[in-house]
Amino acid sequence: MNKINLYILACGILSISVASCSLDVEPQTSILDASYYKTAAEAETALVGCYDGLQRTTSNGSLSFYVTSEVLADECFGGTGSSDGRGYQALDRFDQSQSTSDNDLFNGTWKDYYAGIFRCNNLLKKIDNINWTGNETEYNSIVGQAKFLRAYMYFDLVRLLGNIPLITVPTTDNVPQDSAVTVYRQIAKDLVDASSKITYPSWSATWAASNDGRATQWAAKALLARVYLFYTGYYGKSDLAGVVTKSQALAGVEDVIKNGGYSLITSSATVKDKNGASHTITPFARLWPASSVVSATDSTLNWSGYAGRGNSETVFAQKFNYTQDYNGNEDGNEWLVMMGIRNVSMYPYGRGWGCCTVNPEFVSSFSSSDQRKIPSIIDFSETTLSGSTLAATFKAAANGLSNQREYTGYTEKKYTPLSLPNGKDEVTGKGSGSFQISQYQDFISIRYADVLLMAAELGSSNALTYLNDVRERAGLPDASSASEENILNERKCEFAFEGIRYWDLLRQGINTAAQIISTPGISVLSGGNSDEVIIKSSNIINTNGLMQIPNTQITLSNGVLKQNTGWK
């Protein structure tokens, strides 16, 4: 039996009872699996395990899909520490020679995703063992959610790696790669099924408070539109793998807009800090903790300006909690620490590992009147509590600028750890209190603004209204037309640093993406010394914008798996 498949099997079965996995426990977990799936309550518990499988794809320290998406785009450079390995630079440049020893960058990612997919497959296989007479609505809802989660994970993998094994039943077979079109066909079928089977009510504050993070029929229809746009753009097709047409994708997002009950956050908030000074939090800033919180005391933050988790704009979110610890409880947002300022906390921004320093050219693409710029980007010219700039404080810190690779004077704000005015990590006293593993900011993977702009791009009769709704919230004048160019430009600023930009570029064609991402050289500082980032368009084209199949998986498959073009 192949080792890779053993790993997937063990992780999948363990989803119900424990948080870590080991090949040694397969007999025990097989017994547990055989005695499970007898009641509706057990099926619901298994479904929670499927959500946990999605959470674990980003919460256990593997190279996360989100961070990868940011490094690959024109928004950010690899960053990290000046003495660290250059794996992130290999991604940023699409160039393995940057780090020849990194032959397994996505091995953990691969295992995490297939473990999560196994959980969904296992539930879908076993759920019919239960008598659902009289509970058909609950049955359909569980099946729909499991299919949504499976589709979500496969969409991440197929975008990232191209041809991958498509596994829809629990198996220990050595499965070869399927064509991308086959994988997309399954994704489309799963999402169509999920959109009809999940019958949660329209969004409401009461419902969201107790169900935040659950997949809904609206989330399935929104994700289906995203899959349609990427697949048809990247592969140059007129429909989604023969399953979904453009008109069907549009009808789905129009239904979300009409009946989902979502809305843009359009009101500002006025909040006071510990000194009684008032701060106006603009509508867009209210979506993100780092751009909306102010000091309440030296050791607490005032969150009243934040629109909150599960607000009316959240269509689907990956949920995290600070209860993560080093004893097997894995529910924290571990990739968030990568985005923090390198080793230094500067209220309200917390310390981290200095990944994804922001490209100055991307910063300059924002209009000066765009109210999304400040909430999206940490500008090191900002003034700190002490009256110095972030740049000066960073330079003076013992492990600050001198330890940062590819410093540009900018880093991202939407997803970054927080610190308190007294310099301590915001997570201090919560869970294990570790700034590395106890971060708990949710990842908002689908926002209502995205639904509006996808509907506009798909040709809605209300396209211009949808586009201008988004622009008006940003404080910008109305556009005169809902052209594809205008919509894509709006997406660039609206979804900056949300893990969306790279895929928006790639679906415009590999040559277009390569032209936009490549740069003949941008000056940066690495370890406080002059450095330059050079990204060649030929590298992007040679890899088709895809990443490396993990070499460990190729070896374990006895060569059944094949490496992507442009990687070794």
Summary of the structure (lengths in Angstrom):
residues: 568
radius of gyration: 22.9
end to end distance: 25.8
largest distance: 69.3
contacts: 1991
relative contact order: 0.13
helix: 46%
strand: 12%
